Amino acid sequence: MNATPATAHDRDEQLYWLALGLVPGLGSRKAFQLLERFESPRAIFRASPSDLEGAGLASSVAQSISSGCTFDDAVTQHQRVLAAGAAMISLHDPLYSRRLRTIFDPPPVLFVRGRAELLETLVVAIVGTRRPSAYGMAASDRLSRDLAQAGMTITSGMARGIDTAAHRGALDIGGNTIAVLGCGVDVVYPAENRDLAEEIAHKGLLVSEFPMGAPGYPQNFPIRNRIISGISVGVMVVEGAKYSGSAITARLAVEQGRELFAVPGNITAKMSWGPNLLIKQGAKLVQEAEDVLSELSPEDRRRLYAARPENPELPKQQALAPESAVSQAVLKALAVDRPTQIDVLLEYLPQYSSSELIAALFELEMLGLIRQLAGKCYIKVW
């Protein structure tokens, strides 16, 4: 279902929230402190500059609020939200994630496209490098599938690499996924994920704190990472360098009191340094979905169990086996963590012709047992 979420605020109230989020130099933390003190955006904009300065604002920021200079931009934003089929969820809206509301600097406004109710499901984040190995992609895909099959919602940042594999794994089995963007929800970044973004908008949820039309500036992505961890019960790092975006998300998860998980990797691989170091520092080592599910609270595990009958559309994963001898031989020759070119298969299985191998590869792809990568390379699906 792709529906615009209901909101408790009328248009004028939405404009006050939008105008507050657009005040230059304010920031999420200061906006949150103002809301605690004045209780509503309307009251903030009606406060005098001296009252605002007394709340800890710089004079220039207080003057910007008092002048109401951001209301024109707020009107434009409201129109763009409606035109994109999106919606706005404010910090005081019942649809706003309760977990996100508890972090140090929750965004005053979230822009969403899709199923906003997913913000209140049990969410686990899967993050990692944009340049993953075949092993990393296989691990992200498999763990995402299994956790989504168990009823959890998978969140990530829709970047290329591990993020994309996490979203795709959940979608492929009919599960739930949330993409937290470093740009507006009406902007696709990276452009190669346009089809994925549209599928998530229809079957899952796109979320951003950045206004409509905002480009994907590099500085936006570390900022959005606190939302990925903030809406989640835990964060899993699959692959990543020692100093990377996924390491930032892991640190945020610890600061926010979330569970931290990591998938171990080859000790000689650079992209394994991040998760392996996290494991040394106390992150839970993950080999299978049960390693994550076992760390959930008893209440959350009961929620998952109770919700399972309500999701009969989730397909049951069945073990499929190829029928032909050539397909069985090809499947045995392929590895999960090492892409194999068709020329290598011809050398490894000289008893079969190229046409027989191509037919076998096609059969195995249709069964979902292997996956084709760039350069006519194949890997076994874990």
C-alpha positions in Angstrom: 0.0 0.0 0.0 1.3 3.4 -0.9 -0.7 6.0 1.0 -0.1 9.5 2.2 -0.1 9.3 6.0 -2.7 11.2 7.9 -1.5 14.1 10.1 -2.9 15.8 13.1 -1.9 19.2 11.8 -3.9 21.4 9.4 -2.1 23.2 6.6 -1.2 26.2 8.7 0.3 24.0 11.4 2.3 22.2 8.8 3.7 25.5 7.5 4.9 26.4 11.0 6.7 23.1 11.2 8.2 23.5 7.8 9.3 27.1 8.5 10.9 26.0 11.7 12.9 23.3 9.9 14.1 25.8 7.3 15.5 28.5 9.7 19.1 29.0 8.7 21.6 28.1 11.4 19.1 26.6 13.8 19.8 22.9 13.6 17.9 19.9 15.0 19.2 20.1 18.6 18.3 23.8 19.0 14.9 23.2 17.4 14.3 20.4 19.8 15.3 22.6 22.8 13.0 25.4 21.6 10.1 22.9 21.2 10.7 21.7 24.8 10.6 25.3 26.0 7.8 26.8 23.9 5.8 23.6 23.2 4.9 24.4 19.5 6.3 26.0 16.4 3.5 28.5 16.4 4.6 29.7 19.9 8.2 29.8 18.8 7.4 32.1 15.9 5.3 34.3 18.1 8.1 34.7 20.7 10.1 38.0 20.9 13.7 38.1 19.8 14.8 38.6 23.4 12.8 35.5 24.5 14.5 33.5 21.8 17.9 34.8 22.7 17.1 33.9 26.3 16.5 30.4 25.1 20.1 30.2 23.9 19.8 31.3 20.2 22.3 33.6 18.5 20.9 37.0 17.7 20.9 36.4 13.9 18.9 33.1 14.3 16.4 34.8 16.7 15.9 37.6 14.1 15.4 35.1 11.3 12.6 33.4 13.4 10.9 36.6 14.4 10.9 38.0 10.9 9.1 34.9 9.6 11.4 35.0 6.5 11.2 31.2 6.0 7.4 31.0 5.5 7.7 31.7 1.8 10.0 28.7 1.5 7.7 26.7 3.7 4.8 27.3 1.3 6.9 26.2 -1.7 8.0 23.1 0.3 4.4 22.2 1.1 3.4 22.5 -2.6 6.4 20.2 -3.6 5.4 17.7 -0.9 1.9 17.4 -2.3 3.1 17.3 -6.0 5.5 14.4 -5.2 2.8 12.4 -3.4 4.9 12.7 -0.3 3.9 13.7 3.3 5.4 15.5 6.2 5.6 14.0 9.7 6.4 16.4 12.5 8.1 15.6 15.8 4.7 15.8 17.6 2.9 13.6 15.0 1.7 10.2 16.3 3.4 8.6 13.2 6.8 9.9 14.2 9.1 7.1 15.3 9.0 6.8 19.0 12.6 5.4 19.0 13.8 8.3 16.9 12.1 10.8 19.2 14.4 9.7 22.1 17.8 10.5 20.4 19.9 13.6 21.3 18.9 15.6 18.2 15.8 14.3 16.5 14.8 16.1 13.3 11.8 18.3 13.8 10.3 17.2 10.5 10.5 14.1 8.4 9.6 13.9 4.7 8.2 10.5 3.7 7.0 8.6 0.6 5.3 5.3 1.1 4.1 3.3 4.2 4.8 5.6 7.1 3.5 3.0 9.5 6.7 1.1 9.1 8.4 3.6 11.4 6.7 1.9 14.3 7.7 -1.7 13.3 10.7 -3.5 14.7 13.6 -2.1 12.5 17.1 -3.4 12.1 19.7 -1.4 10.1 22.2 -3.1 7.7 25.0 -0.9 6.6 28.4 -1.2 4.9 30.7 -0.1 2.2 29.8 1.1 -1.3 32.6 -1.1 -2.7 31.7 -4.6 -1.2 33.2 -7.9 -2.1 31.0 -10.8 -3.4 31.0 -12.2 0.1 29.8 -8.9 1.6 26.9 -8.7 -1.0 25.9 -12.3 -0.3 26.0 -11.7 3.5 23.9 -8.5 3.2 21.4 -10.1 0.9 21.0 -13.3 2.9 20.7 -11.7 6.3 18.3 -9.1 5.0 16.1 -11.8 3.6 16.1 -13.9 6.7 15.5 -11.0 9.1 12.7 -9.7 6.9 11.2 -13.2 6.7 11.2 -13.2 10.5 9.1 -10.1 10.4 11.7 -7.3 10.9 11.9 -4.2 8.8 15.2 -3.6 7.1 16.6 -0.1 7.0 19.6 1.3 5.2 20.8 4.3 3.2 20.1 3.2 -0.4 23.7 3.8 -1.3 25.3 1.4 -3.8 26.8 -1.7 -2.4 25.8 -3.2 0.9 22.9 -0.8 1.3 21.4 -1.7 -2.0 21.8 -5.5 -1.3 20.0 -5.0 2.1 17.0 -3.3 0.5 16.8 -5.7 -2.4 17.0 -8.8 -0.1 14.0 -7.6 1.9 12.0 -6.6 -1.2 12.7 -9.9 -3.0 10.9 -11.9 -0.3 8.0 -9.5 0.1 9.4 -8.0 3.3 9.5 -4.4 4.6 12.3 -1.9 4.1 13.0 1.7 4.9 15.5 3.8 2.9 16.8 6.9 4.8 18.1 9.4 2.3 20.8 12.1 2.3 18.7 14.1 -0.2 15.1 15.0 -0.7 12.6 12.1 -1.0 11.8 13.4 -4.5 15.5 13.1 -5.5 17.2 9.8 -6.4 20.8 9.4 -5.4 22.7 7.5 -6.7 20.8 7.7 -10.1 21.4 4.0 -10.7 19.0 3.2 -7.9 16.0 5.0 -9.5 14.1 1.8 -10.0 14.9 0.6 -6.5 13.7 4.0 -5.1 10.4 3.7 -6.8 9.9 0.2 -5.7 10.6 1.2 -2.1 8.2 4.1 -2.3 5.5 1.7 -3.4 6.2 -1.2 -1.1 8.3 0.3 1.7 9.2 3.8 2.9 11.5 6.6 1.8 12.5 8.9 4.6 14.5 12.2 4.7 15.0 15.1 7.0 16.2 17.2 4.1 13.7 19.4 2.2 12.2 18.5 -1.1 14.6 19.0 -4.0 17.7 18.8 -1.7 20.7 17.3 -3.6 22.8 14.5 -2.1 25.6 16.7 -0.8 28.5 14.6 0.8 28.0 16.3 4.2 24.4 15.1 4.3 25.2 11.4 4.6 26.9 11.4 8.0 24.0 13.6 9.3 21.3 11.1 8.0 23.1 8.2 9.7 21.7 9.1 13.1 18.2 8.5 11.7 19.2 5.1 10.4 20.4 4.1 13.8 17.7 6.1 15.6 14.7 4.3 14.1 16.4 0.9 14.7 16.6 -1.5 17.6 20.1 -2.4 16.4 22.7 -1.7 13.7 24.6 -4.4 11.7 27.8 -3.6 9.9 28.6 -6.0 7.1 31.8 -4.6 5.4 33.5 -1.3 5.8 36.9 0.4 6.4 38.1 1.3 9.9 37.1 5.0 9.2 33.9 5.0 7.1 30.3 6.0 7.1 29.3 2.6 8.5 31.7 3.2 11.4 30.0 6.5 12.1 26.6 4.7 12.1 28.0 2.1 14.5 29.3 4.9 16.9 25.9 6.6 16.8 24.2 3.3 17.6 26.3 2.9 20.7 25.6 6.5 21.7 21.8 6.0 21.2 21.8 2.8 23.3 21.1 0.5 20.3 22.4 -3.0 19.8 25.5 -3.3 17.7 26.1 -6.3 15.3 28.9 -7.1 12.9 29.5 -9.7 10.3 33.1 -11.0 10.5 35.3 -10.9 7.4 38.6 -12.0 6.0 41.4 -10.6 8.2 43.5 -9.7 5.1 40.7 -7.7 3.5 40.7 -3.9 4.0 36.9 -3.8 4.1 36.8 -6.3 7.0 38.8 -4.1 9.3 35.7 -2.1 10.4 33.4 -5.0 11.4 36.2 -7.1 12.8 37.3 -4.2 15.0 33.8 -3.7 16.2 33.6 -7.4 17.2 36.9 -7.0 19.2 35.3 -4.0 20.9 32.2 -5.9 21.9 29.8 -6.0 18.9 27.7 -9.1 18.6 29.2 -11.4 15.9 26.6 -12.3 13.3 26.6 -15.5 11.3 22.9 -16.0 10.8 19.7 -14.1 11.5 19.1 -15.9 14.8 22.2 -14.1 16.2 20.2 -10.8 15.8 16.8 -12.1 16.8 18.2 -13.6 20.0 19.3 -10.2 21.2 15.8 -8.7 21.0 14.0 -8.1 24.2 11.3 -10.7 25.2 8.6 -8.1 24.4 10.0 -7.5 20.9 10.3 -11.2 20.2 6.6 -11.6 21.2 5.7 -8.8 18.9 7.4 -10.5 16.0 5.7 -13.8 16.8 2.3 -12.2 17.1 2.8 -10.3 13.8 3.7 -13.4 11.7 0.1 -14.6 11.1 -0.8 -11.1 9.9 1.7 -11.3 7.0 0.7 -14.4 5.0 1.9 -12.7 1.8 5.5 -13.3 2.9 6.6 -16.3 0.8 8.1 -19.3 2.5 11.7 -19.9 1.5 12.0 -23.4 0.0 15.1 -25.3 -0.9 15.2 -25.8 -4.6 17.5 -28.2 -6.4 18.4 -28.3 -10.1 17.3 -31.4 -12.0 20.0 -31.8 -14.6 23.4 -33.2 -13.9 25.1 -30.3 -15.7 23.3 -27.8 -13.5 24.3 -29.7 -10.4 27.9 -29.7 -11.5 27.8 -25.9 -12.2 26.3 -25.2 -8.8 28.9 -27.3 -7.1 31.7 -25.4 -9.0 30.5 -21.9 -8.0 31.3 -20.2 -4.7 29.4 -17.7 -2.5 32.4 -15.4 -2.0 34.3 -15.7 -5.3 32.8 -14.6 -8.6 33.5 -17.1 -11.4 33.6 -16.3 -15.1 32.0 -18.6 -17.7 35.4 -19.2 -19.3 36.7 -20.5 -16.0 33.7 -22.8 -15.8 34.4 -24.2 -19.3 38.0 -25.0 -18.1 36.7 -26.5 -14.9 34.0 -28.6 -16.5 35.5 -29.6 -19.9 33.0 -32.5 -20.3 30.2 -30.0 -21.0 29.8 -27.7 -24.0 29.4 -23.9 -23.7 25.7 -24.2 -24.7 25.1 -26.7 -22.0 26.8 -24.5 -19.4 24.8 -21.4 -20.5 21.6 -23.4 -20.3 22.5 -24.6 -16.8 23.4 -21.1 -15.7 20.1 -19.8 -16.9 18.2 -22.6 -15.0 20.1 -21.9 -11.8 19.4 -18.2 -12.1 15.7 -18.9 -12.6 15.7 -21.1 -9.4 17.4 -18.3 -7.5 20.4 -20.4 -6.7 23.0 -18.2 -8.4 23.4 -14.6 -9.4 25.0 -13.0 -12.4 27.5 -10.1 -11.7 29.1 -7.7 -14.1 31.6 -9.2 -16.6 29.7 -12.4 -17.1 30.7 -13.6 -13.6 28.5 -15.8 -11.4 28.3 -16.5 -7.7 26.3 -18.9 -5.6 23.4 -17.4 -3.6 24.1 -18.0 0.1 
